[in-house]
Amino acid sequence: MKAIITILAVALATPALAQTATPAPAAPMAAAKFNLDTPIEQIVADPKAKTVLDADLPGLTTNEKYEMFKGMSLNQVAGFAPDKMTPERLAKTAADLAPLK
Protein backbone atom coordinates (compact mmCIF):
# COMPACT_ATOMS: atom_id res chain seq x y z
CA MET A 1 0.00 0.00 0.00
CA LYS A 2 2.86 2.38 0.86
CA ALA A 3 4.43 1.67 -2.51
CA ILE A 4 1.23 2.62 -4.34
CA ILE A 5 0.96 5.89 -2.40
CA THR A 6 4.61 6.70 -3.17
CA ILE A 7 4.13 5.95 -6.88
CA LEU A 8 0.98 8.09 -7.00
CA ALA A 9 2.72 10.93 -5.19
CA VAL A 10 5.65 10.86 -7.61
CA ALA A 11 3.35 10.55 -10.63
CA LEU A 12 1.25 13.49 -9.53
CA ALA A 13 4.26 15.65 -8.66
CA THR A 14 6.19 14.98 -11.85
CA PRO A 15 4.09 17.15 -14.19
CA ALA A 16 4.50 20.08 -11.82
CA LEU A 17 8.25 19.62 -11.86
CA ALA A 18 8.31 19.38 -15.63
CA GLN A 19 6.55 22.69 -16.16
CA THR A 20 8.65 25.58 -17.28
CA ALA A 21 8.08 29.16 -16.38
CA THR A 22 6.21 31.21 -18.94
CA PRO A 23 8.34 34.10 -20.10
CA ALA A 24 7.11 37.50 -19.04
CA PRO A 25 5.58 39.57 -21.82
CA ALA A 26 7.89 42.09 -23.41
CA ALA A 27 7.65 45.54 -21.91
CA PRO A 28 5.82 47.97 -24.16
CA MET A 29 7.89 50.68 -25.78
CA ALA A 30 8.08 53.73 -23.61
CA ALA A 31 5.46 56.22 -24.65
CA ALA A 32 6.21 59.88 -24.86
CA LYS A 33 5.90 61.62 -21.51
CA PHE A 34 3.72 64.36 -23.02
CA ASN A 35 1.29 64.31 -25.91
CA LEU A 36 -1.81 66.14 -27.08
CA ASP A 37 -3.96 64.17 -24.64
CA THR A 38 -1.92 65.07 -21.56
CA PRO A 39 -3.66 67.61 -19.31
CA ILE A 40 -2.19 71.04 -19.95
CA GLU A 41 -1.38 71.60 -16.28
CA GLN A 42 0.86 68.51 -16.33
CA ILE A 43 2.70 69.83 -19.37
CA VAL A 44 3.12 73.27 -17.79
CA ALA A 45 4.51 71.70 -14.61
CA ASP A 46 7.60 70.61 -16.57
CA PRO A 47 9.75 73.68 -17.42
CA LYS A 48 10.99 72.26 -20.75
CA ALA A 49 7.49 71.27 -21.82
CA LYS A 50 6.12 74.67 -20.81
CA THR A 51 8.75 76.29 -23.01
CA VAL A 52 7.44 74.21 -25.93
CA LEU A 53 3.87 75.35 -25.27
CA ASP A 54 4.92 78.97 -24.97
CA ALA A 55 6.82 78.78 -28.26
CA ASP A 56 4.33 76.73 -30.28
CA LEU A 57 1.07 78.07 -28.81
CA PRO A 58 1.88 81.58 -27.56
CA GLY A 59 -0.58 82.99 -25.07
CA LEU A 60 -1.98 79.63 -24.00
CA THR A 61 -0.40 79.56 -20.55
CA THR A 62 -0.99 83.26 -19.95
CA ASN A 63 -4.61 83.24 -21.08
CA GLU A 64 -6.95 84.81 -18.52
CA LYS A 65 -9.11 81.67 -18.61
CA TYR A 66 -6.17 79.29 -18.06
CA GLU A 67 -7.54 78.16 -14.67
CA MET A 68 -10.73 77.02 -16.41
CA PHE A 69 -9.07 74.83 -19.04
CA LYS A 70 -5.78 73.74 -17.45
CA GLY A 71 -7.22 70.30 -16.60
CA MET A 72 -8.10 69.71 -20.24
CA SER A 73 -5.81 68.36 -22.94
CA LEU A 74 -4.61 70.30 -25.95
CA ASN A 75 -6.89 68.17 -28.14
CA GLN A 76 -9.87 69.14 -25.99
CA VAL A 77 -9.04 72.84 -25.93
CA ALA A 78 -8.39 72.92 -29.68
CA GLY A 79 -12.12 72.69 -30.32
CA PHE A 80 -12.63 76.02 -28.54
CA ALA A 81 -9.91 77.87 -30.46
CA PRO A 82 -9.62 76.23 -33.89
CA ASP A 83 -8.18 79.41 -35.41
CA LYS A 84 -5.25 79.45 -32.95
CA MET A 85 -4.80 75.72 -32.41
CA THR A 86 -4.71 74.55 -35.99
CA PRO A 87 -3.89 70.94 -36.88
CA GLU A 88 -0.48 72.13 -38.11
CA ARG A 89 0.32 73.90 -34.83
CA LEU A 90 -0.85 70.92 -32.80
CA ALA A 91 1.26 68.57 -34.92
CA LYS A 92 4.32 70.77 -34.35
CA THR A 93 3.59 70.91 -30.62
CA ALA A 94 3.22 67.13 -30.44
CA ALA A 95 6.50 66.67 -32.32
CA ASP A 96 8.29 69.13 -30.02
CA LEU A 97 6.89 67.50 -26.85
CA ALA A 98 7.58 63.90 -27.91
CA PRO A 99 11.35 63.81 -27.21
CA LEU A 100 10.96 65.23 -23.70
CA LYS A 101 11.46 62.63 -20.98
C-alpha positions in Angstrom: 0.0 0.0 0.0 2.9 2.4 0.9 4.4 1.7 -2.5 1.2 2.6 -4.3 1.0 5.9 -2.4 4.6 6.7 -3.2 4.1 5.9 -6.9 1.0 8.1 -7.0 2.7 10.9 -5.2 5.6 10.9 -7.6 3.3 10.5 -10.6 1.2 13.5 -9.5 4.3 15.7 -8.7 6.2 15.0 -11.8 4.1 17.2 -14.2 4.5 20.1 -11.8 8.3 19.6 -11.9 8.3 19.4 -15.6 6.5 22.7 -16.2 8.7 25.6 -17.3 8.1 29.2 -16.4 6.2 31.2 -18.9 8.3 34.1 -20.1 7.1 37.5 -19.0 5.6 39.6 -21.8 7.9 42.1 -23.4 7.7 45.5 -21.9 5.8 48.0 -24.2 7.9 50.7 -25.8 8.1 53.7 -23.6 5.5 56.2 -24.6 6.2 59.9 -24.9 5.9 61.6 -21.5 3.7 64.4 -23.0 1.3 64.3 -25.9 -1.8 66.1 -27.1 -4.0 64.2 -24.6 -1.9 65.1 -21.6 -3.7 67.6 -19.3 -2.2 71.0 -20.0 -1.4 71.6 -16.3 0.9 68.5 -16.3 2.7 69.8 -19.4 3.1 73.3 -17.8 4.5 71.7 -14.6 7.6 70.6 -16.6 9.8 73.7 -17.4 11.0 72.3 -20.7 7.5 71.3 -21.8 6.1 74.7 -20.8 8.8 76.3 -23.0 7.4 74.2 -25.9 3.9 75.3 -25.3 4.9 79.0 -25.0 6.8 78.8 -28.3 4.3 76.7 -30.3 1.1 78.1 -28.8 1.9 81.6 -27.6 -0.6 83.0 -25.1 -2.0 79.6 -24.0 -0.4 79.6 -20.6 -1.0 83.3 -19.9 -4.6 83.2 -21.1 -6.9 84.8 -18.5 -9.1 81.7 -18.6 -6.2 79.3 -18.1 -7.5 78.2 -14.7 -10.7 77.0 -16.4 -9.1 74.8 -19.0 -5.8 73.7 -17.5 -7.2 70.3 -16.6 -8.1 69.7 -20.2 -5.8 68.4 -22.9 -4.6 70.3 -26.0 -6.9 68.2 -28.1 -9.9 69.1 -26.0 -9.0 72.8 -25.9 -8.4 72.9 -29.7 -12.1 72.7 -30.3 -12.6 76.0 -28.5 -9.9 77.9 -30.5 -9.6 76.2 -33.9 -8.2 79.4 -35.4 -5.3 79.4 -33.0 -4.8 75.7 -32.4 -4.7 74.5 -36.0 -3.9 70.9 -36.9 -0.5 72.1 -38.1 0.3 73.9 -34.8 -0.8 70.9 -32.8 1.3 68.6 -34.9 4.3 70.8 -34.4 3.6 70.9 -30.6 3.2 67.1 -30.4 6.5 66.7 -32.3 8.3 69.1 -30.0 6.9 67.5 -26.8 7.6 63.9 -27.9 11.3 63.8 -27.2 11.0 65.2 -23.7 11.5 62.6 -21.0 
